[in-house]
Amino acid sequence: MTQDNEEIIKLQEKVAWLESELEKQSNFLNGLYERFEIMQKDLAFLKTKVLDPYATCDEKDEVPPPHY
């Protein structure tokens, strides 16, 4: 093999590695984005519960007054 062929092969290997790493990072970021969307929905739900003055808790979660 000539020097040029070896360099081309090395460049092709680097490109393949970079494509693989880019795919991994893309999958990781997609996973983070999905988790972020879920957390946004959960936070919006919790916000409605906190801001609702008529929101009630389950009876099992209610703390009895101190005189009981």
Backbone bond lengths (Angstrom), bond angles and torsions (degrees), N, CA, C in turn:
res aa  C-N    CA-C-N  psi(-1)  N-CA   C-N-CA  omega(-1)  CA-C   N-CA-C  phi
1 M - - - 1.458 - - 1.525 109.63 -
2 T 1.274 113.46 147.57 1.466 118.02 179.15 1.511 109.98 -88.58
3 Q 1.307 114.63 168.84 1.470 121.07 179.61 1.528 110.67 -61.32
4 D 1.307 117.60 -39.58 1.465 121.21 -179.70 1.532 111.54 -63.36
5 N 1.326 116.79 -41.88 1.468 120.56 179.33 1.525 111.05 -63.54
6 E 1.324 116.51 -40.78 1.456 120.54 179.28 1.528 111.00 -64.05
7 E 1.305 115.82 -40.99 1.463 119.74 178.62 1.524 111.28 -66.08
8 I 1.309 116.83 -39.31 1.466 121.03 178.04 1.526 109.89 -63.27
9 I 1.329 116.55 -42.68 1.466 120.40 179.47 1.527 110.24 -63.57
10 K 1.325 117.39 -43.03 1.464 120.78 178.61 1.528 110.93 -62.30
11 L 1.325 116.95 -41.66 1.461 120.85 178.31 1.528 110.97 -64.33
12 Q 1.323 116.58 -40.32 1.460 120.44 178.29 1.530 110.74 -64.56
13 E 1.325 117.13 -38.60 1.462 120.45 177.01 1.525 111.03 -64.49
14 K 1.334 116.68 -41.42 1.466 120.61 178.73 1.522 110.74 -64.09
15 V 1.311 116.69 -42.26 1.462 120.54 179.49 1.527 110.17 -63.87
16 A 1.310 117.11 -42.28 1.467 120.82 178.77 1.524 110.00 -62.74
17 W 1.327 117.23 -42.61 1.468 120.66 178.83 1.525 110.67 -64.07
18 L 1.343 116.94 -44.35 1.463 120.83 179.38 1.525 111.38 -62.67
19 E 1.317 117.32 -40.01 1.463 120.27 177.80 1.525 110.51 -63.65
20 S 1.326 116.35 -40.52 1.458 120.48 178.62 1.523 110.98 -63.48
21 E 1.320 117.24 -45.65 1.459 121.39 179.51 1.527 111.37 -64.80
22 L 1.317 117.06 -38.72 1.462 121.18 178.12 1.522 110.62 -63.40
23 E 1.311 116.56 -40.30 1.469 121.25 177.88 1.531 110.43 -63.76
24 K 1.338 117.21 -43.54 1.468 121.00 178.37 1.523 110.91 -60.59
25 Q 1.326 116.37 -46.26 1.461 120.28 -179.07 1.517 111.14 -66.11
26 S 1.300 116.93 -37.34 1.461 120.81 178.41 1.527 110.40 -63.56
27 N 1.324 117.05 -44.36 1.470 120.89 178.30 1.520 111.03 -63.37
28 F 1.329 116.50 -41.01 1.459 120.83 179.08 1.526 110.57 -63.08
29 L 1.326 117.27 -45.67 1.464 120.64 179.70 1.525 111.73 -65.69
30 N 1.314 117.61 -36.82 1.468 119.98 176.18 1.516 111.01 -62.76
31 G 1.325 116.55 -40.43 1.457 120.29 177.08 1.516 111.65 -63.42
32 L 1.331 116.95 -42.10 1.459 120.67 177.64 1.522 111.20 -63.61
33 Y 1.322 116.66 -40.38 1.459 120.85 179.88 1.529 110.53 -63.20
34 E 1.337 116.58 -42.34 1.468 119.89 178.89 1.523 110.64 -63.55
35 R 1.334 117.28 -43.17 1.464 120.46 178.02 1.527 110.88 -63.96
36 F 1.329 116.77 -38.41 1.458 121.52 178.50 1.520 110.94 -62.17
37 E 1.336 117.12 -43.10 1.463 120.50 178.34 1.523 111.51 -62.01
38 I 1.334 116.43 -41.78 1.469 120.26 178.78 1.519 109.79 -63.29
39 M 1.322 117.28 -43.81 1.467 120.74 -179.76 1.527 111.27 -65.40
40 Q 1.322 117.23 -35.43 1.467 119.90 177.23 1.524 110.36 -62.84
41 K 1.324 116.14 -43.50 1.469 119.89 179.35 1.525 110.62 -64.86
42 D 1.331 116.08 -43.27 1.470 119.79 178.82 1.527 110.90 -62.58
43 L 1.319 116.55 -42.18 1.461 120.48 179.72 1.525 110.97 -64.93
44 A 1.316 117.48 -41.19 1.462 120.58 177.81 1.527 110.27 -61.96
45 F 1.336 117.27 -40.71 1.461 121.22 177.65 1.532 110.68 -63.13
46 L 1.325 116.43 -46.95 1.464 119.79 179.63 1.518 111.44 -63.54
47 K 1.305 116.58 -36.44 1.466 120.87 179.16 1.523 110.23 -62.84
48 T 1.322 117.49 -41.11 1.467 119.61 178.87 1.525 110.62 -65.49
49 K 1.323 116.58 -35.41 1.463 119.81 179.25 1.529 111.30 -69.55
50 V 1.314 117.87 -40.55 1.463 121.78 -178.23 1.527 110.69 -70.47
51 L 1.319 116.36 -37.98 1.460 119.79 -176.19 1.521 113.37 -83.18
52 D 1.326 117.98 -10.54 1.457 121.54 -179.59 1.532 109.58 -82.92
53 P 1.329 117.86 111.80 1.467 119.17 -177.33 1.526 112.62 -69.19
54 Y 1.321 117.85 -17.12 1.462 121.40 -178.30 1.526 112.62 -101.41
55 A 1.316 115.97 8.59 1.461 119.06 179.48 1.521 109.63 -67.45
56 T 1.301 115.14 138.44 1.461 119.57 179.47 1.513 109.40 -120.13
57 C 1.292 114.97 156.10 1.461 121.76 176.30 1.519 108.78 -97.03
58 D 1.311 115.26 164.80 1.457 119.25 171.67 1.521 108.18 -64.85
59 E 1.327 115.45 150.82 1.459 119.26 -178.98 1.524 112.05 -60.16
60 K 1.314 116.68 -34.33 1.459 119.05 -179.41 1.530 111.42 -67.21
61 D 1.336 117.40 -23.39 1.461 121.28 179.55 1.528 112.62 -90.11
62 E 1.311 116.93 -12.83 1.462 120.51 -179.65 1.527 110.41 -71.73
63 V 1.308 116.21 136.80 1.465 121.33 177.34 1.538 107.13 -93.48
64 P 1.327 116.97 126.53 1.469 118.29 -179.54 1.523 110.26 -68.30
65 P 1.322 116.40 152.82 1.464 119.13 177.86 1.530 110.33 -60.33
66 P 1.328 117.03 158.79 1.460 119.90 -175.68 1.530 114.97 -63.23
67 H 1.333 118.87 -22.81 1.464 120.01 -177.05 1.526 112.30 -80.12
68 Y 1.330 118.91 -0.27 1.470 120.70 176.65 1.487 110.56 -87.51
